[in-house]
Amino acid sequence: MTYTDCVMTLKPGKDRALLRRHPWIYATGVASVKGHPKSGQTIRVQDNRGNFLAWAAYSPDSALRARCWSFNETDIIDKNWFKEKIESAVRSRSHLLGKTNAVRLIFGEADNLPGLIVDQYANQLVTQFQSAGVEYWRDVIGEALVSVTGIQQIYDRSDAATRAREGLPERKEVLEGNEPPEEIEVNENGIFYGVDVRIGHKTGFYVDQRENRDLACKLAQEFKEKHGRGMRALNCFCYTGGFSLALAKGGAAEVISIDSSAEALAMAKRNAHRNNFTEETLKWVEANVFEELRKMRDAGEKFDLVILDPPKFASSHHHVEKAARAYKDINLNGLKILNPNGQLLTFSCSGAIDVDLFQKIVAGAVIDSRIDAWMIQRLGAGEDHPLMMTHPEGEYLKGLHLKVHS
Ligand code: SAH
């Protein structure tokens, strides 16, 4: 196969991860690179004996020196290859479009397109090119997305910090079609949300929490059926009110939502209005959750359900210890303001904190609270964020559903 003359040879023993189809090659495992590949260009990766391992994209400035496209020697990484991968990713999410038009169409490594994120919000696509490889193929990917989805509008939100590690500048601009509208309305399970794809978090919305928002709605419904009254709930780090609206839809009597961002709360209020919920049901508080939880605890406030969905406290493994203290603090106070039989939905989106560690941190909070709690279930990202079994790093969002046992 000679469509690329660029060859990366790995050091002895450094082929192990690739033989298990893990797609990342660290700079420390590379013995030599021949052919002067440019950033993002396709290289043939081989072991120290010259045996083929993978086709990969070269990233000269990154500690992740290459990310693999394919472990199949007969594959040719060209326009058609990208179109096929995009078709397959989009097809695997098509069944979701019946209940929502906010869907993650492409989730990087899980779709064999390392570093590429594509989210759909109604008739708008939003992209993030987070690796040298997908950056190199950007125009081809843009064209293929239009032809596969039939959507003419693509906005590129390649402003994630991960780009700096790949030696790529930040970029926010139209990739296909026109400027996106200021607010795009999406419909998730019958709830309408406004999404600002230009300045909103991530690509504008936390698509990954869809199934957990659905769970919150069901818990509010079950509570009302059982107790004959709507629940009193607290949604911490509410952003644009995702969980708050789901709880209101489920019949919660009162939902207090806290966020420190005035812009996020302004959108949350517009979202409440959009769905005809009143200020009596949905109350918005602009505050620091750490402080507000203490105040509520000291004031003896009680809730039937508390949701904790904070931002990423640990951006890398260097920050794990400090992040663990922060997670423990909010979980401890969150537990203390629960009514008997109250429930807690608690999340972490820090990739550096794995499922086991998160469970240990929350268990630590339970121990300190002196309250007995059961774990009802573990939670994670929705099915449009699948975990590629050969790439465990893809599991970043984890959650626990706890119930106070009393
Ligand atoms: N649960 C949301 C997503 C939460 S994102 C959803 O499903 O849509 C995290 C949010 O926490 C952001 O809106 C950010 O503004 C807010 N935030 C970060 N630190 C905070 C703090 N210390 N106190 C209150 N809000 C905070």
Residues whose N, C-alpha, C, O or C-beta is under 5 A from the ligand:
A	BS01	SAH	Y206 Q209 F237 C238 Y239 T240 G242 F243 I258 D259 S260 S261 A264 A287 N288 V289 F290 D309 P310 P311
